Amino acid sequence: MATETLKRIGTVLLERGFITEEQLNTALKIQSGTSKKVGDILVETGIITEEQLVEVVAERLNIPKLNLSSMVINPQVINLIPVEMAKRFHVIPVFMMGNILTVAMADPLDVIAIDEIKYHTKCVIKRTVAGKTALTMAIDQYYSVADSVRDILGDDDEGDAAEADTASSTDMLDAFADGDSTVVKLVNMIITRAIKDNASDVHFEPDENELRIRYRVNGVMREEASPPKKLQPEIISRIKIASNLDVSEKRIPQDGRMAIRVDGSEIDLRVSTLPTIHGEKVVIRILDKRNLSTGLNDLGMNANVLDIWRTAIHTPEGLILITGPTSSGKTSTLYASLQEINSVEKNIITVEDPVEFSLPLINQVQINEKAKLTFASALRAMLRQNPDIIMVGEIRDTETGAIAVRAALTGHLVFSTLHTNDSIGTIARLLDMGIEPYMVASALEAILAQRLVRTICEDCKDEFEPSPAVIKKAFPNGAPPDMKYYQGVGCRQCRNTGYAGLTGLFELVKITERLREMILSRSSESVIKAEAYRNGYRPLFDSGVELVRQGVTTLDEILKVTSSMEIGEAPQMQAQPQPLVRETV
C-alpha cells in the first residue's frame, strides 16, 4: 500500500481509538527506515491486533472482510491458484461465480499480485481482506502435501523460486543441509507439515507402483501424498543419512534419531526402518518437546482419579503401574507424573527403550540390547546408584518384574508400564510371570489403566442421536436417563473429520489392605473387582460415558477402545474367594 494510504489508515485507527497519536508517529518513524507497512508495524509491536487492522482496512477501502476460520472452501476453487503463488502473495481463492473469482488478501492494494492472479486464472478478480495469520493457516489447511510436492518438483525444473520460502518456514539441521535440493526440500516439507498437523508419526510406505505417505493424527492414519516412485531411493537414503543409519544396509531393520527446527522450535525425530518386498519402509516418530509442558491436569483425569493418583505418586515407596496397549498415552502419563514429583532433593533414574524426551534433573538410561544393557541389567545397576525413585519403561519379562518388585520392597518408589487390558488384570499378569503373591501384595500401591480417544471438534460440534444399534451395544440394559450425545459434523478446522485432539480414559485401582489379602489368597478377578468397586473403582467404559455426557467425545469412540458394561453397577460379591488360576486335579 502507498505511504499516504497507510497514513490515512493510521488516521482511521487513531479516530477509532485503537491507537494514540504518539503510537502512530512512532510507527511512521519506524516505517521511514524500512519497507514495512504502518499497519504491520502496529501489529508486530502489539499496539493493535490483526483483527483490528483488518477491520480498518476493510472500512477504509470499502471492501468486505472475511473470517476464513468459519468458511469451507471448495477444493476446485483452491486449485485455481498454485500453492507457491498463494504463499508468495498471502492470498487464497474463496469462491467463484461465473468468471468472477473472489480472493482473500492480506494486502488488497497489491496490484502485482492481482495482475498475476488475473493472468494465471483468466478471471475477473474480486478482492476481500483477511489477516496474514488467518491466511497462512488457511493455506496450510487447504493446500495438500500433494500440491506442495508438485510445486517442489516443478521448482526443480524451472528454478529455485520457492526455495527461500521453504527455508524460512523450516530450518533443517546440518544433517539435512547437503544433497540434492529437491529431495531435501521434499522431505523437509513432508515432515514440517506433519508437525504442523500435530501428527505423531510419519510413515513412508513403499508399494509396487508408489511411495505412500501417511500421517497418524489423533491416533488415526491419514494418507497425504504420493511422491514419484522414482524418488523413493533418494528419499529413503536422505532420511537414513540424516539419522546416521547405514545407507548401504537394506536387509535388516535400523533405528536412529535426527532433529528438525520448525517455527523456532527444535523437534526430535525417532527413525525406524523395516525391509519390505518393495523397499525399506520408514516410520518417523515426532517427539515435540513442547508437549513436555503437559501436566497431570492436562491428561483428562477426572477430579477423583487425579486426587487418588497424586496421593499414590507421592508415597515414599512401592510399585506404581500404568497399563494399556501401544499408543495409549502411558509414556505421557509417566513423564507428567515424574515431573510432578521431581525435585533437586530426589535422585530419580529411568531406564527406557527408547528415551523419548530428556527430562531435567532426571538421569535417563537408554536400553542397548547389542551391548547387553537390558531392562534387567540396567535396573540392577541403578539400584547401586542410591536412587529415591526409579522408572522402568516396561516390564517385559519375569526377571525385570521380579527386580522391580524387590526394589519397591526395599524402600524405592518404582514406576513402570505393563501391557494388559485393564487395571485389575495386571494383578493376574504379575502372578502369571511367576512373581510370588506375597511380593505382589506387599509392593503394589496403585494401578492405572488408560486409553486415548478423539475429542469432538468444538468448531462444528452439534447434538445428534446415535443409531439404536450403537446405543444397544453400549447400553444393553438401557441408556442412562437424560443422556445427550454430540458429534462433529465436519469443518475446515478438523479437516471434515469431526474430531480435533485427544484425551485420556482412565481407571485407577488403589491397593488397600483388603485387596492385599485377596492377592495373597489368589482371589479371582471378579472378587477383586467387586472389592475395588467398594473403594471407588470405575472401569474405562464408565469414564468414557462421562466424557460422552459432557460432550467431549462420541459414543462410537468409547466403544472402539473399551468394552461396555452396565453403568454404575458393580459385580456381585462372591461368598468365598475363588482361585485366580485353575487348580490341578
N, C-alpha and C positions, 0 to 999 in steps of 0.2 A: 504494500500500500504506500501511496505517496506520503511524504512527511506532513504536508498540510492536512491531508485527510486524517492522518493519525492524530495530529494536534486537535482536530475537531472531535475525534473520538475521545481524546483525553478530556476535552471540554465537556462532552456529554457525561463522561464518568464523574467529572467534577460536579456537574449540575445534578446528577443523580445521587450525590453524596457518597459515592463509592470510594473517592479519594479526596485528599486535601490539595490545595494549590501548591503547597510545598512539595508534596509527593509527586505531583505532576511535573514540576520544574526539575526535580532531581532525576526523574525518568528521562526527561528531554535532554538533560546534560549527559546522561549515560548514553543515550541514543546518538548524540553528536559524534561520539568517538567509536561507534560500532555500526554494524549494518542491521542491528536488531530493531524490531518494531516496538513502539512505545507500549502497546498492549501486552506484548510478550514479556517486556521488562517488568511491567507491573505484576504480571502473573508469577514470574520467576522469583521476584523479591517477596512474594506473599502478600502484597498490598491488596490485591483483588483476587478473586477466584476465576478459574477458567469459564465457569458458567456466567459470571457477571460480564466478562469480556464478550462472550458470545451474544449475550442479551443486548449489549450496547451496540455491537457491530450490526446485528440484525436490525435494530431500530434505526441506526444512522444510515444504513444503505437501503433500508426498506425492502429487505429480503427475508424469507422465512428462516427460522432456526429449527433444527431437528434434534430430537432426542433419540440417538441411534440405539440406545440400550433397549428401547421399547419396540423396536422395529424388527421384522423378519424380512430379509431381502431375498428376492428370487435369484437362485444361482445363475440363471440365464442372463440376468441383468449384470451380475457381478462379472461375468465372463466378457463383458463389453470393454472393460478396461484392464490391461495386464497388471499383474501384481507389482512389477517394477515401477510402472507409471503411478500407480496408486500410492506407493510408499514415497516416491520422489516428490510428489506434489501434495501429499497429505489430502487425498481426495478419494471418495468412494461413490460408485453409482448406486442410487437407491431405488428408483423405479423409472419406467419408460411408458409413455403414451404416444402412440403413433411414431413420429420422428423426433419427439422431444424427450431428451434424456435428462432427468433430474439428478444432480450430483450434490453431495455434501462436501464442503471445502472448509479448511481452516482459514484460508485467505481468499475470499470471493473476488478480490480485485487482482488476482494473479492472472494477467492476460495471457502470459506464456502458457500456463497450464491449461487455460480454457481453449486456446488456439490448438494446442497439441491434442487435447481430448477430442475436440471437434474434428480435426483432421483424421484422427485414428478411427473414430466411431461413425463419421459421416452423419452425425445427428446435430440437431439444434440443442444447445446446452442451456439448461435452466439451473441457476445457482441456488443453493441453500448454505447455511453456515452451521458448523459444528465445532466443538473443541478438539484440539490436537490429541489430547489423551483419549477421548471417545473415538476419534477416527483411527488412531493406532490400534486400539482394542478391536474395533470392527474389522479392520484389515487383517489382523491376526486371526480373527474368528472366521471370516468368510473365505479368505483365500487359503485353500488347502495346501498340504505339502506337495501334492502333485503339481499345482500351479507353480510353486517355488522351484520345484525340480526342473520343470520345463524352462523356467526363466533362467536358472543357473546353467543348464546345458546349452541353451541358446546363447547365453552370455559367453560361453567358451568359444563359440564360433565367430561371434560378432564383436567381441571385445570385452573389456572389464568394466563396463559402465556401472554395474551394480556392486562391484567389489567393495567400494567404500561404504555402502550401506550395510553390507553383510558384516564388515569388520567393526562397524560402530555398534552393532547390536550384540555381537558376540566376540569376545577376545579369547581365542583358544590359547592354551598354554603352549610352551615350547615344543611339546611332543607333537603338536599338530601344525607347527609352523612351516614345515618343509613339505616337499612333494608336489604333485600335480594340483594346481589351484582349483580346478573344477571339482575333483574328488574331495579336497579339503573343505571347500565351501558347502558341498552337498552333505557330507557327514555333519559338518558344523550346524547346518540348518535343521537337519532331522533331529539332532539331539536337543538343540535350542528350543524348537517348537514343542518337543515332548516335555521339557522342563516348564515351559510357559503354560502348557495344558495340564500341569500338575500330574503328569504320568509317573507311575512308579517304576516302569520298565519300558525299554525299547527292544523289540525283537526284530532281528534281521534274519529272515527265513528263506533259504534258497529252495526254489521249486524247479520243476523241469524247464519251464519257459519264462520264469520271472524271479526277481528277488523281492519277496513280500516284506513290507514294513508294517509292523503292528505296535500300537501303544497299549499299555494297560492303564486305564484311567478309572478311578473309583472301583477297582477290582475287576473291571470288565475289559476284555480285549477289543481293540478297535483298529480296523485296517485303515491305513493312511495313504500310502502311495506305493508305486512300484517303479523304482528306477530301472533304466535299461539293464537287461540281463548281462550285457557285455561289460558293465561296470562292476559286476559282482566281485571278481577277484581283487580289483583295486580298492573297493570299499572295505572289504573284509581285511585286506592287508593294511590299509591305513589305520583301522581301529586296532589291529594287533600291534602295529609298530608303536602307536601312541600309548598302549597299555603294557609295553615291554614284554610282549609274548613272542615266541619263536615263529616267525613268518614262514619258515621252511617246513615246519612240522604241521601237517594237516590230518594226521591219522589218530591223534589222541586228544582228549579234552584238555583245555588250558584255562587258567584263571589269572586275571590281572586287574590292575587298577589304573585309572587316569583321572584327570581333573579338567574342568572347563570353567571359564569365567563368563557368567551371564548377568547382565544388568548390574555389574559391580560386585556380584557375589560369587565366591568360588564354590563350585558344586563337585563333589566327589562322585566318581562313576566306577562301579564294580563290573568287570567284564568277564564273561564266561563264554567259551566256545565249545561246540559239540559237533563232531563229524557226522554228516548225514550222506545219503546216497547222491544228493545233488550239490554237495559242497558243505562248507562249515556254517552251521547256524551260530549266530552271536546274540547273546542277550546282555543288555547293558542295564544294570540296576542303578537307579538315580538316588543318590544319598544327599539330600539337600540339608545342609547344616542349619538352615533357617528353621527346620522343623524341630530342632532341639529345644526351642523355646516352649514347646508344648509341655504343659504341666499336668498333674493329675486332674485338675479341674477341667481340663480341655478334652479329656478322653471320652466323656459321655457317661460316666458312672452316676447313678442316682445318689442322692444325699446319704441314704442309709448305708449303701455299699461303700461309698467313699469314706465315711467315718470309720467303719469297721476295718477297711483296708489300711487307712492311715494309722490306726492303732496297731495293726499287725506288723507293719513295716518298721515301726519304732520300737518293737520289742528287742531286747538285748541279744537274744539267741533263739535258734530254732530254724526250721526249714519252711520256706515260703515258695510255693509252686504256682506257675502260670501255665495253663494248658489250652490247647486249641490246635487246629490244623495249620499248615503253612499259610502265610499271608493273612493271619487273623489279628495281627497287631500286637503280638506278645512282646517283641523287642521294644516297641514304643512304650508299652506299659512298664517294662523293666527299666528302661532308661529314665522315664519320668519318675519312677519310684526311687531310683538311686540318686537322682538329682534332688529329690525331696529331702533325703536323709544325709546327703553329702555335706561334709564339713571338714575343716582343717584338723579337727581333733580326732578324726577317724581314718583308719588305714583300710581303704577299700580296694580290693583286687578283683578283676574279672578275667575269665578265660572264655574266649568267643571264637566262633568259626562261621563267618569272618567277623572281624571288628568293623562294625558299620560306621560308627561315629566316635571321634575322640572326645572324651569327657574330661573336663578339668578336675584336678586333684584325685583322679582315679587311675590306678595302674592297670592297664589293659594288656592282656596276653593273647596273641594270635596263634591258633592251633596250626601246627605244621606236621602233617602225617609223615611226610618224607623224612623229616628229622626226628621222628618218633616222639614228637611233642603232641600227645593226645590229651583229651579232657582229663583222663585219669592221672596221667603222669604230671600234667600241669597242676592239677588240684593237689596232688601230694606235695609238690614243690611249694605251692602257695601257702600251705599250712605251716611251712618252716619260715615264712616271712612275717609272722606275728600279725595276721590280719584281724580286723574287727568285723568286717563284712566281706563276704565272698559272693560273687555272681558266676554261676556256671551256665554258659549259654544254652546247653541242652543236656539232659540226662539220656544218653543213648544206649547205655549198657549197664549190666549189673555192677561192674566194678566202679564205674563213675557214681552210680546211685548209692552204693554202699559207702563210698568215701564221703559223699556229700552229706549223708545221714549222720555218719560218725562226726563230721566236722560240726554239724548242728548240735550234736550231743556234747561236744567238748567246749561249748561257750562261744560259738561263732553264729552270726546271723547269715544264713545261706539262702540266696535266691537262685532259682533255676526254672527251666521250662520242660514240659513233657507233652508228648503227642497223645492225648486222649480226647474222647468225645465230650466229656463233661467233667465237672469237678469231683463228683462222687466216685466216678470210675477210676480216678487217679489212685485212690487207695488200693484197689484191686490190682492196678498195674504195678505198683511198687512191690506188693506181696508176690505177684507173679514173677517179678525179676529176682526173687529169692532173698529179699531183704526180710529179716525177722520181724514179726508183728510187734514185738516189744520195742524195737528200734524205731519203726514207723510211728507207733503210737506216741512215743516219747519225743520224737524230733519234730513232727508236723505241727505247724502253727496255723497255717491258712492255705487254702487252695482257691485260685481264681480261674474260672473258665471264661473264655471270651470269643466273640466273633465280630466281624465288621459287616455293616450293612450300609447301603447307599442312602443318603438323605434326600428328601424331596427338594427340588429347586424352588426357592421362595419367589422367584420372578414369575412362575407360571403355575403356582400351586392352586388347586381347586378341589372342592369337595365332590366326591362321587360315591357310588355304591358298587362294591365288588360283586362278581358273579356269585350266585347261590352256591356253586360248586366250590369256589375258593373259601367262602365263609364256612361251609360244611366241613371242608378239610381242616380248617383252622380250629373250628369250634364244633366238634361232633355232637356235643350236648347243648348247643345253642350259644349264640354270641352274647357277650355281656350287654346289659341294658344300656341304652343311651350311647351306644358306640358310634362314633363318626369316623369316616375314612376319607383320606385325601390322596391326591396323586398330582404329579406334574404333567401338564398337558403338552409340554414341549415348547421351547423358545430358543432364541439365539444364544442366550447366556449358557444354556445347558446343552447346546447342540441338538436340540429336539429329543433329548433322552428322558427329560422329566426329572433327572437326578443331578445333584451338584454336591459333591463332598461325601465323606464317610463319617460314621460314628460307631461306637462300640456297643455291643451287648455283653453284659457281664452277669455271672452267677458266682457267688462267693460262699465258701464254707469255712467258718471259723471253728477250729478244733477245740471242743470243750472236753471237760473231764469225762463226761458220759460217752462222748464219741471215742475217746481214747480207750475206754473199757470195751466198747464194741469192736474196735480194731484188734485189740488183744484177743478177744474171743472169736475173731473171724466171722463177725455177723455179716449177713447178706447185704447187698447194696440197697435193697428195698427198706430194710430195717434202719440202716444208716441214714438213708434219705429221709425217712419219716422223722427221725430224731433231729436231723438238720432243719427240717421244716419248723419244728418247735422253737428253734433258735433263730428264726428269721430268714432261712434259706429260701430262695425262689429261683426256679430254673430259667435258662436263657429265654425260653418262649415267653414267660411272664414278663421279663424285661423288655422283650420286643413288643408285646402287646401294649405296654405302657407307652412306648415310643409311637406306636400307631395311634393311640388315643390322643397323644399330644400333637399329632400331625407332623412328626419328624420324619417318618418313613412309611412305607406301604406294607400291607399285609403280605403281598407277594414276596417282598424282600425278606421278611421274617421267616416265611415258610421255606425259603431257599437254604437257610443256614441253621434252622432249628427243627425239632420235631414237636408237634403240638401236643398239649395235654389240657385237661380241664383247668380253667383259670381259678387260682386260689384254693384248689382242693388238694390237700396233701395226701400222700399214700397212706393207707391204713396201717397202723402199727400191728406187728405180729406179736403174739404172746411170748414166744421164746426166740432168741437169736438163732438164725439159720446159718449153716456153713457157707462161707464165701466160695469155697471150691468143693467139687463133688468128692465125697468120701469113697475110698476104695473098699470093696466088699471082700 
